[in-house]
């Protein structure tokens, strides 16, 4: 029996040793494979082909559908940081920038421009190629050392515009009455539901805003391409650059070549053999393999909280701001004893007034705890987006930010006409008090009900003015003069006292460090992006099998009307006053 136990123990130990060796072998193979996967070939070109939505915070997007083939949504600040990192990365030979319908805001474009200019300071080449250049594509590409256009392509620069749909006639025909209430004579967000065309005041503020953006655009292109501003303006006015040869003649592009010729050009300039494939790495792979620049190792933290997207009540989706998500998030950040300053990065067109107030209150608690708060503005810091950040110790805005829009409106639909006149459905009611059946979407609003709603709108507007006055050290009368629902660029907002200075996110972080007295710190970003683990696993399987598991992506027209429908649904479903911009800016 003793011998049996000896043999049994030896056998078990042998099995365990064998299993251990197998695990080590597999671990070694996996580590070797991972090492190979993370390898970046020397002499690689970093490629930028950004034909998709670019969020502020990586992965902070509202995903719809099951498009597993869509590249990871790397945020604009991560993209910029990676471009700057590539400047000093000896493995990266240069950048190849491809035009394919860049889906980026004006803020994104100027952030990318700054990063590309910094990259060029490292004496590495930047080449751009486009079959066609959209306006956003060309703005980014204008800083390239060499710009190549397909001989049958065009440079589609034609200025700035807004196109706003007006729904009043449609609702009248359907028998739907949209009761609209607002405070702020420039507050155009409600106009599509109460007018058939833009009001003169809304048209005026829009024109002033777009003119400044256009002048900045002309200056940037003129400086980058060394072309005369007035000549450039004349060419844009007459859409002269719709033909490739005109774009080349006026020095907007350097060469007219097909894509394979462009690649031959790159090979020739770097003495790469004609038949040899160019070594390239896209921005997503570069982020995965090279990693983002280290943000510091100190225990002292500067928290960067991204507030991007619409402000909606009781919502927890990525790419959305809500009190349900941001109040606990801000509390967690504030109670972290290592957080010494807060940078609130705002890129929001506004939204729900109630939610905006709750988030404003959470920001104020940082100041009560003597934690400096710096607001940094991206593409939009409008209405509710301005509300949540107006109390910051300092506000830094980008020059082209759409900000202000200090005003309030509400929309209350009445479907009684549709139901009675079109469908033959009638409603009657019995009530114990005058307002028991009030504010129903199937009964006409009485005068008293209209007065109650208008009073709540005006009260919210007065509260908005008060919050801004308190935060900016102004009187409510002075705030009212620059409010009234009017929008401003970041540059104009500095002049009006709504913003302290112009700058980018990096400037806001530096200011936060200075106000907190920090020389050594690390940056921690929020919100933490929740990923659906099942979807993540499916994507990984699809990627490993080189399989496509996507449903067809929405085209631009479908996306446009889906966005319009979603915005309308949010307005109708929302019981609270709204703080939103009057129109959507197309670039």
C-alpha positions as CSV (number, residue, x, y, z in Angstrom):
1,X,0.0,0.0,0.0
2,X,2.9,2.3,0.9
3,X,4.4,1.6,-2.5
4,X,1.1,2.4,-4.2
5,X,0.9,5.8,-2.6
6,X,4.5,6.5,-3.6
7,X,3.8,5.7,-7.2
8,X,0.4,7.6,-7.1
9,X,2.1,10.7,-5.6
10,X,4.9,10.5,-8.2
11,X,2.4,10.1,-11.0
12,X,0.4,13.2,-9.8
13,X,3.5,15.3,-9.5
14,X,4.6,14.2,-13.0
15,X,1.2,15.1,-14.4
16,X,1.3,18.5,-12.7
17,X,4.9,19.2,-14.0
18,X,3.7,18.2,-17.5
19,X,0.7,20.5,-17.3
20,X,3.0,23.3,-16.1
21,X,5.4,22.8,-19.0
22,X,2.4,22.8,-21.4
23,X,1.1,26.1,-19.9
24,X,4.6,27.6,-20.1
25,X,4.9,26.5,-23.7
26,X,1.6,28.0,-24.7
27,X,2.3,31.2,-22.7
28,X,5.6,31.5,-24.5
29,X,3.9,31.0,-27.9
30,X,1.2,33.5,-26.9
31,X,3.7,36.0,-25.7
32,X,5.8,35.6,-28.9
33,X,2.6,36.0,-31.0
34,X,1.6,39.1,-29.0
35,X,5.1,40.5,-29.4
36,X,4.9,40.0,-33.2
37,X,1.4,41.6,-33.3
38,X,2.6,44.6,-31.4
39,X,5.6,45.1,-33.6
40,X,5.8,48.2,-35.7
41,X,8.1,47.9,-38.7
42,X,10.9,50.4,-39.0
43,X,10.3,52.8,-41.9
44,X,6.5,52.7,-41.6
45,X,4.2,55.5,-42.7
46,X,1.4,56.4,-40.4
47,X,-1.8,56.6,-42.4
48,X,-4.8,58.9,-41.6
49,X,-8.1,57.9,-43.3
50,X,-10.8,59.3,-41.0
51,X,-14.0,58.6,-42.8
52,X,-16.2,58.2,-39.6
53,X,-17.4,60.1,-36.6
54,X,-14.6,61.3,-34.3
55,X,-15.7,61.7,-30.7
56,X,-13.9,63.8,-28.1
57,X,-13.3,60.8,-25.8
58,X,-12.2,57.5,-27.4
59,X,-15.2,55.1,-27.8
60,X,-17.6,57.7,-26.4
61,X,-20.1,57.2,-29.2
62,X,-23.7,56.2,-29.4
63,X,-23.5,53.0,-31.4
64,X,-26.5,51.9,-33.5
65,X,-26.7,48.6,-35.4
66,X,-24.2,45.8,-35.5
67,X,-21.5,47.3,-37.7
68,X,-18.6,45.2,-36.4
69,X,-16.3,46.3,-39.3
70,X,-16.3,49.9,-38.2
71,X,-12.9,51.0,-36.9
72,X,-12.7,51.8,-33.2
73,X,-13.8,55.4,-32.6
74,X,-10.5,56.9,-31.5
75,X,-11.1,60.3,-29.9
76,X,-9.8,63.5,-31.4
77,X,-7.4,64.2,-28.5
78,X,-6.0,60.7,-28.7
79,X,-5.5,61.0,-32.5
80,X,-3.7,64.4,-31.9
81,X,-1.5,62.9,-29.2
82,X,-0.6,59.9,-31.4
83,X,0.4,62.2,-34.3
84,X,2.6,64.2,-31.9
85,X,4.1,60.9,-30.6
86,X,4.9,59.8,-34.2
87,X,7.1,62.9,-34.6
88,X,9.7,61.4,-32.3
89,X,9.1,57.7,-33.1
90,X,12.1,56.5,-35.1
91,X,10.0,53.7,-36.7
92,X,7.7,56.2,-38.3
93,X,9.0,57.7,-41.6
94,X,6.2,60.1,-42.3
95,X,2.4,60.5,-42.6
96,X,0.2,59.7,-45.5
97,X,-3.1,61.5,-45.3
98,X,-6.0,60.2,-47.4
99,X,-9.1,62.2,-48.2
100,X,-12.3,60.2,-48.1
101,X,-15.1,62.4,-46.8
102,X,-13.7,63.4,-43.3
103,X,-16.6,63.3,-40.8
104,X,-15.2,65.9,-38.4
105,X,-16.3,69.2,-36.8
106,X,-14.5,72.5,-37.2
107,X,-13.0,72.0,-33.7
108,X,-11.7,68.5,-34.7
109,X,-10.2,70.0,-37.9
110,X,-8.2,72.7,-36.1
111,X,-7.1,70.2,-33.4
112,X,-5.8,67.9,-36.1
113,X,-4.1,70.8,-37.9
114,X,-2.2,71.8,-34.8
115,X,-1.1,68.2,-34.3
116,X,0.0,67.9,-37.9
117,X,1.9,71.2,-37.7
118,X,3.7,69.9,-34.6
119,X,4.5,66.7,-36.5
120,X,6.2,68.6,-39.3
121,X,8.5,70.3,-36.8
122,X,10.2,66.9,-36.6
123,X,11.3,67.2,-40.3
124,X,9.3,64.2,-41.3
125,X,7.2,64.5,-44.5
126,X,3.5,64.8,-44.7
127,X,1.8,63.8,-48.0
128,X,-1.9,64.1,-48.8
129,X,-3.9,62.3,-51.5
130,X,-7.5,62.7,-52.4
131,X,-9.8,61.3,-55.1
132,X,-12.0,64.3,-54.0
133,X,-11.4,66.8,-51.2
134,X,-14.3,67.8,-49.1
135,X,-14.0,71.1,-47.3
136,X,-13.0,69.4,-44.1
137,X,-10.6,67.1,-45.9
138,X,-8.9,70.0,-47.7
139,X,-8.5,72.1,-44.5
140,X,-6.6,69.2,-42.9
141,X,-4.6,68.5,-46.0
142,X,-3.7,72.1,-46.6
143,X,-0.8,71.7,-44.2
144,X,0.8,68.8,-46.1
145,X,4.2,69.2,-47.8
146,X,2.7,67.8,-51.0
147,X,-1.0,67.6,-51.9
148,X,-2.0,65.2,-54.7
149,X,-5.4,65.2,-56.3
150,X,-6.8,62.6,-58.7
151,X,-6.9,64.1,-62.2
152,X,-10.7,63.5,-62.3
153,X,-11.2,64.8,-58.8
154,X,-12.1,68.2,-57.3
155,X,-11.5,70.4,-54.3
156,X,-15.0,71.0,-53.0
157,X,-14.5,74.3,-51.0
158,X,-17.5,76.6,-51.3
159,X,-17.9,78.3,-47.9
160,X,-20.0,77.7,-44.8
161,X,-23.8,77.2,-44.6
162,X,-26.6,76.0,-42.4
163,X,-29.7,74.3,-43.9
164,X,-32.6,74.1,-41.5
165,X,-35.9,72.3,-42.1
166,X,-39.1,74.0,-41.1
167,X,-42.0,71.7,-40.2
168,X,-44.9,74.1,-39.4
169,X,-46.8,73.6,-42.6
170,X,-46.5,69.9,-42.4
171,X,-47.9,69.8,-38.9
172,X,-50.7,72.1,-39.9
173,X,-51.7,69.8,-42.7
174,X,-51.6,66.8,-40.3
175,X,-53.7,68.6,-37.8
176,X,-51.0,68.7,-35.2
177,X,-50.6,72.0,-33.3
178,X,-47.1,72.6,-31.9
179,X,-47.5,75.0,-28.9
180,X,-44.1,76.8,-28.7
181,X,-42.9,78.8,-25.7
182,X,-39.5,80.6,-25.5
183,X,-37.5,83.2,-23.8
184,X,-34.7,85.0,-25.8
185,X,-35.5,86.8,-29.1
186,X,-32.6,85.1,-30.8
187,X,-33.5,81.7,-29.5
188,X,-34.1,80.0,-32.9
189,X,-34.2,76.4,-31.7
190,X,-38.0,76.5,-31.7
191,X,-38.4,78.3,-35.0
192,X,-38.8,75.1,-37.2
193,X,-42.0,74.3,-35.2
194,X,-43.5,77.8,-35.2
195,X,-42.3,79.3,-38.5
196,X,-42.0,78.4,-42.2
197,X,-38.6,80.3,-42.6
198,X,-35.8,81.7,-40.5
199,X,-36.5,84.9,-38.6
200,X,-34.5,88.0,-39.4
201,X,-32.8,88.0,-36.0
202,X,-31.8,84.3,-36.4
203,X,-30.6,85.0,-39.9
204,X,-28.5,87.9,-38.7
205,X,-26.8,86.0,-35.9
206,X,-26.2,83.0,-38.1
207,X,-24.6,85.2,-40.8
208,X,-22.3,87.0,-38.3
209,X,-21.3,83.6,-36.9
210,X,-20.6,81.9,-40.2
211,X,-18.7,85.0,-41.6
212,X,-16.2,84.8,-38.8
213,X,-15.7,81.1,-39.3
214,X,-15.2,81.6,-43.0
215,X,-12.6,84.4,-42.5
216,X,-10.7,82.1,-40.2
217,X,-10.9,79.4,-42.8
218,X,-9.6,81.7,-45.5
219,X,-6.7,82.8,-43.3
220,X,-5.7,79.2,-42.5
221,X,-5.7,78.1,-46.2
222,X,-3.9,81.2,-47.3
223,X,-1.2,80.7,-44.8
224,X,-0.8,77.0,-45.3
225,X,-0.7,77.2,-49.1
226,X,0.9,80.6,-49.5
227,X,-2.0,81.9,-51.8
228,X,-3.6,85.3,-51.8
229,X,-6.8,85.5,-49.6
230,X,-8.8,87.6,-52.1
231,X,-7.9,85.2,-55.0
232,X,-8.8,82.2,-52.8
233,X,-12.2,83.9,-51.9
234,X,-13.0,84.6,-55.6
235,X,-12.2,81.0,-56.5
236,X,-14.4,79.7,-53.7
237,X,-17.3,82.0,-54.7
238,X,-17.3,80.7,-58.2
239,X,-16.7,77.0,-57.2
240,X,-13.7,77.3,-59.5
241,X,-11.9,74.4,-57.9
242,X,-14.5,71.8,-59.0
243,X,-12.1,70.9,-61.8
244,X,-8.7,69.4,-60.8
245,X,-6.7,71.5,-63.3
246,X,-8.1,74.7,-61.8
247,X,-7.1,73.6,-58.3
248,X,-3.6,72.9,-59.5
249,X,-3.3,76.1,-61.5
250,X,-4.3,78.2,-58.4
251,X,-1.8,76.2,-56.2
252,X,-4.4,74.5,-54.1
253,X,-2.8,71.2,-55.0
254,X,0.7,70.3,-56.2
255,X,0.2,67.3,-58.4
256,X,-2.6,65.6,-60.4
257,X,-2.0,61.8,-60.1
258,X,-3.9,58.6,-59.7
259,X,-3.6,56.8,-56.4
260,X,-1.0,54.2,-57.7
261,X,1.1,57.1,-59.1
262,X,0.9,58.8,-55.7
263,X,2.3,55.6,-54.1
264,X,5.0,55.5,-56.8
265,X,5.9,59.1,-55.9
266,X,6.3,58.2,-52.2
267,X,8.5,55.2,-53.1
268,X,10.7,57.4,-55.4
269,X,11.2,60.1,-52.8
270,X,12.4,57.5,-50.2
271,X,14.4,55.3,-52.6
272,X,11.9,52.4,-52.1
273,X,12.0,49.8,-54.9
274,X,9.1,50.2,-57.3
275,X,7.7,46.7,-56.6
276,X,8.1,46.9,-52.9
277,X,4.9,47.4,-50.8
278,X,4.8,50.5,-48.6
279,X,5.0,49.8,-44.9
280,X,2.0,51.5,-43.4
281,X,0.1,51.5,-40.0
282,X,-3.2,53.1,-39.4
283,X,-4.0,55.3,-36.4
284,X,-6.1,52.6,-34.7
285,X,-3.2,50.0,-35.0
286,X,-0.7,52.6,-33.9
287,X,-2.7,53.4,-30.8
288,X,-2.9,49.7,-30.0
289,X,0.8,48.9,-30.7
290,X,2.6,52.1,-29.6
291,X,0.2,53.2,-26.9
292,X,-0.7,56.7,-25.9
293,X,2.0,59.0,-24.4
294,X,2.3,58.6,-20.7
295,X,0.3,61.2,-18.7
296,X,2.5,61.1,-15.7
297,X,3.1,58.8,-12.7
298,X,2.4,61.2,-9.8
299,X,-0.4,60.4,-7.4
300,X,-1.7,63.9,-8.0
301,X,-4.4,63.8,-10.6
302,X,-6.0,66.3,-12.9
303,X,-9.4,64.9,-13.9
304,X,-10.6,65.5,-17.4
305,X,-14.3,64.9,-17.6
306,X,-15.7,64.9,-21.2
307,X,-19.2,66.3,-21.4
308,X,-20.0,65.6,-25.1
309,X,-23.3,65.1,-26.8
310,X,-26.9,66.1,-26.2
311,X,-28.1,66.7,-22.6
312,X,-30.9,64.3,-22.0
313,X,-32.9,63.4,-18.9
314,X,-32.4,60.0,-17.3
315,X,-30.1,58.5,-19.9
316,X,-26.9,56.4,-19.5
317,X,-25.8,55.9,-23.2
318,X,-22.3,56.7,-24.3
319,X,-22.0,60.0,-26.1
320,X,-24.9,61.5,-24.1
321,X,-24.8,63.9,-21.1
322,X,-27.4,63.3,-18.3
323,X,-27.8,63.9,-14.7
324,X,-28.2,60.1,-14.1
325,X,-24.7,59.4,-15.4
326,X,-22.8,62.6,-14.5
327,X,-23.9,63.3,-11.0
328,X,-22.4,60.0,-9.6
329,X,-19.4,60.4,-11.9
330,X,-18.6,63.9,-10.7
331,X,-19.2,62.9,-7.1
332,X,-16.7,60.0,-7.4
333,X,-14.1,62.3,-9.0
334,X,-14.6,65.0,-6.4
335,X,-14.3,62.6,-3.4
336,X,-11.0,61.2,-4.8
337,X,-8.5,62.8,-2.5
338,X,-5.8,62.6,-5.2
339,X,-7.8,64.7,-7.7
340,X,-6.4,68.2,-7.3
341,X,-8.2,69.9,-10.2
342,X,-11.0,69.4,-12.7
343,X,-11.0,70.1,-16.4
344,X,-14.6,70.0,-17.8
345,X,-14.3,69.5,-21.6
346,X,-17.6,70.6,-23.1
347,X,-18.7,69.7,-26.6
348,X,-22.5,69.9,-26.4
349,X,-25.3,71.7,-28.3
350,X,-27.4,71.7,-25.1
351,X,-30.6,70.0,-24.2
352,X,-32.7,69.3,-21.1
353,X,-32.8,72.3,-18.7
354,X,-33.5,70.2,-15.6
355,X,-30.5,67.9,-16.2
356,X,-28.3,71.0,-16.9
357,X,-29.1,72.5,-13.6
358,X,-28.3,69.3,-11.7
359,X,-24.9,69.0,-13.4
360,X,-24.2,72.7,-12.7
361,X,-24.8,72.0,-9.0
362,X,-22.4,69.1,-9.1
363,X,-19.7,71.3,-10.6
364,X,-20.3,73.9,-8.0
365,X,-19.5,71.4,-5.3
366,X,-15.9,71.1,-6.6
367,X,-15.5,74.9,-5.9
368,X,-16.9,74.5,-2.4
369,X,-14.3,71.9,-1.8
370,X,-11.6,74.3,-3.1
371,X,-10.9,72.1,-6.2
372,X,-10.1,74.4,-9.2
373,X,-12.5,73.9,-12.1
374,X,-11.4,74.9,-15.7
375,X,-13.9,74.6,-18.5
376,X,-12.5,73.8,-22.0
377,X,-14.8,74.3,-25.0
378,X,-14.7,72.2,-28.2
379,X,-17.1,72.5,-31.2
380,X,-20.2,73.4,-29.2
381,X,-20.6,74.9,-25.7
382,X,-24.1,76.1,-26.4
383,X,-27.1,76.7,-24.2
384,X,-27.2,73.8,-21.8
385,X,-23.6,73.1,-22.6
386,X,-22.8,76.6,-21.5
387,X,-25.1,76.4,-18.5
388,X,-23.3,73.4,-16.9
389,X,-19.9,75.1,-17.2
390,X,-20.6,78.8,-16.7
391,X,-19.6,78.6,-13.0
392,X,-16.0,77.3,-13.7
393,X,-13.2,79.3,-12.2
394,X,-11.9,79.8,-15.7
395,X,-13.3,79.2,-19.2
396,X,-11.0,78.6,-22.2
397,X,-12.6,78.3,-25.6
398,X,-11.4,77.5,-29.0
399,X,-11.7,80.4,-31.5
400,X,-14.4,78.7,-33.6
401,X,-16.5,77.2,-30.8
402,X,-20.2,77.9,-31.0
403,X,-21.0,79.1,-27.5
404,X,-23.6,81.2,-25.7
405,X,-27.2,80.6,-26.9
406,X,-28.3,81.6,-23.4
407,X,-32.1,81.1,-23.8
408,X,-34.9,78.6,-23.1
409,X,-37.7,77.1,-25.1
410,X,-40.4,74.4,-24.7
411,X,-42.6,72.6,-27.2
412,X,-45.9,71.1,-26.3
413,X,-47.6,69.1,-29.1
414,X,-51.4,68.9,-29.4
415,X,-52.7,65.9,-31.5
416,X,-56.4,66.8,-31.1
417,X,-56.8,68.1,-34.6
418,X,-55.1,65.0,-36.1
419,X,-57.3,62.6,-34.0
420,X,-60.6,64.4,-34.5
421,X,-60.4,65.8,-38.0
422,X,-58.3,63.2,-39.7
423,X,-59.0,60.0,-37.8
424,X,-62.4,60.7,-36.2
425,X,-61.2,60.0,-32.6
426,X,-62.8,62.3,-30.0
427,X,-61.9,62.8,-26.3
428,X,-64.0,64.0,-23.4
429,X,-63.1,64.4,-19.8
430,X,-64.4,64.6,-16.2
431,X,-62.1,66.4,-13.7
432,X,-62.2,67.3,-10.0
433,X,-60.1,70.5,-10.3
434,X,-59.4,73.1,-13.1
435,X,-56.0,71.6,-13.9
436,X,-56.6,67.9,-13.3
437,X,-56.7,67.2,-17.1
438,X,-54.3,70.0,-18.0
439,X,-51.3,69.7,-20.3
440,X,-52.7,66.8,-22.3
441,X,-51.5,66.1,-25.8
442,X,-55.1,65.2,-26.9
443,X,-56.8,68.3,-25.5
444,X,-56.4,71.9,-26.6
445,X,-54.3,74.0,-24.3
446,X,-56.4,76.6,-22.5
447,X,-55.1,80.1,-21.9
448,X,-54.3,79.4,-18.3
449,X,-52.2,76.4,-19.2
450,X,-50.3,78.4,-21.8
451,X,-49.6,81.0,-19.2
452,X,-48.3,78.4,-16.8
453,X,-45.9,77.0,-19.4
454,X,-44.7,80.4,-20.5
455,X,-44.1,81.4,-16.9
456,X,-41.9,78.3,-16.3
457,X,-39.9,79.1,-19.5
458,X,-39.3,82.7,-18.3
459,X,-38.4,81.5,-14.8
460,X,-35.9,79.1,-16.2
461,X,-34.4,81.9,-18.4
462,X,-34.1,84.1,-15.3
463,X,-32.4,81.3,-13.5
464,X,-30.0,80.8,-16.4
465,X,-29.1,84.5,-16.4
466,X,-28.5,84.3,-12.7
467,X,-26.2,81.3,-13.0
468,X,-24.1,83.0,-15.7
469,X,-24.0,86.3,-13.7
470,X,-22.8,84.4,-10.6
471,X,-20.2,82.5,-12.5
472,X,-18.9,85.3,-14.6
473,X,-19.0,88.1,-12.1
474,X,-21.5,90.1,-14.1
475,X,-24.9,91.6,-13.4
476,X,-28.0,89.8,-14.7
477,X,-28.7,92.9,-16.8
478,X,-25.3,92.7,-18.4
479,X,-25.7,88.9,-19.1
480,X,-29.2,89.6,-20.6
481,X,-27.6,92.0,-23.1
482,X,-25.4,89.2,-24.5
483,X,-27.9,86.4,-24.0
484,X,-31.4,86.5,-25.6
485,X,-30.6,83.1,-27.1
486,X,-27.8,84.5,-29.3
487,X,-24.8,82.4,-30.4
488,X,-21.2,83.6,-30.5
489,X,-17.9,82.3,-31.7
490,X,-15.3,81.7,-29.0
491,X,-13.5,84.8,-30.1
492,X,-16.7,86.9,-29.8
493,X,-17.5,85.3,-26.5
494,X,-14.2,86.5,-25.0
495,X,-15.1,90.0,-26.1
496,X,-18.6,89.7,-24.5
497,X,-17.2,88.4,-21.2
498,X,-18.7,84.9,-21.5
499,X,-15.2,83.3,-21.9
500,X,-11.9,84.2,-20.3
501,X,-9.4,83.3,-23.1
502,X,-8.8,81.4,-26.2
503,X,-7.0,78.0,-26.2
504,X,-7.3,74.3,-26.5
505,X,-7.7,71.4,-24.1
506,X,-3.9,71.3,-23.5
507,X,-4.1,74.9,-22.4
508,X,-6.9,74.2,-20.0
509,X,-4.9,71.3,-18.4
510,X,-1.9,73.6,-18.0
511,X,-4.1,76.2,-16.4
512,X,-5.6,73.6,-14.1
513,X,-2.1,72.5,-13.0
514,X,-1.1,76.1,-12.3
515,X,-4.2,76.9,-10.3
516,X,-3.7,73.7,-8.2
517,X,0.0,74.5,-7.8
518,X,1.0,71.2,-9.4
519,X,4.3,70.6,-11.2
520,X,4.1,66.8,-11.2
521,X,0.7,65.2,-12.0
522,X,-1.1,62.6,-14.2
523,X,-4.2,63.1,-16.3
524,X,-7.2,60.8,-15.6
525,X,-10.0,60.8,-18.1
526,X,-13.8,60.3,-17.6
527,X,-16.3,58.9,-18.2
528,X,-15.2,55.4,-18.1
529,X,-16.6,53.9,-21.3
530,X,-18.7,50.8,-20.7
531,X,-18.4,48.1,-23.4
532,X,-20.8,45.4,-24.0
533,X,-18.7,42.3,-23.3
534,X,-20.8,40.1,-25.6
535,X,-20.5,42.5,-28.5
536,X,-16.8,42.9,-27.8
537,X,-16.3,39.1,-27.9
538,X,-18.2,38.8,-31.2
539,X,-16.1,41.6,-32.7
540,X,-12.9,39.9,-31.7
541,X,-14.1,36.6,-33.2
542,X,-15.1,38.3,-36.4
543,X,-11.7,40.0,-36.6
544,X,-9.8,36.8,-35.9
545,X,-11.8,35.0,-38.6
546,X,-11.4,37.9,-41.0
547,X,-15.2,37.9,-41.2
548,X,-17.7,40.6,-41.8
549,X,-20.7,40.6,-39.5
550,X,-22.0,44.0,-40.3
551,X,-25.4,45.2,-41.3
552,X,-25.3,47.8,-44.1
553,X,-24.2,51.2,-42.7
554,X,-26.5,54.2,-43.0
555,X,-25.7,56.6,-45.8
556,X,-25.4,60.3,-45.1
557,X,-29.0,61.1,-46.0
558,X,-30.4,58.3,-43.7
559,X,-28.1,59.5,-40.9
560,X,-29.4,63.1,-41.4
561,X,-33.0,62.2,-41.1
562,X,-32.4,59.7,-38.3
563,X,-30.7,62.5,-36.4
564,X,-33.6,64.9,-37.1
565,X,-36.1,62.2,-35.9
566,X,-34.2,61.5,-32.8
567,X,-33.9,65.2,-31.9
568,X,-37.7,65.7,-32.5
569,X,-38.5,62.6,-30.4
570,X,-36.3,63.9,-27.5
571,X,-38.1,67.2,-27.6
572,X,-41.6,65.8,-27.6
573,X,-40.9,63.1,-25.0
574,X,-39.2,65.7,-22.7
575,X,-41.3,67.3,-19.9
576,X,-38.7,70.0,-19.1
577,X,-37.7,73.3,-20.7
578,X,-35.0,73.0,-23.4
579,X,-31.7,74.7,-23.8
580,X,-30.5,73.9,-27.4
581,X,-28.7,75.6,-30.3
582,X,-30.9,76.9,-33.1
583,X,-29.4,75.0,-36.0
584,X,-26.8,72.4,-36.9
585,X,-23.6,73.6,-38.5
586,X,-22.5,71.7,-41.6
587,X,-18.8,71.8,-42.5
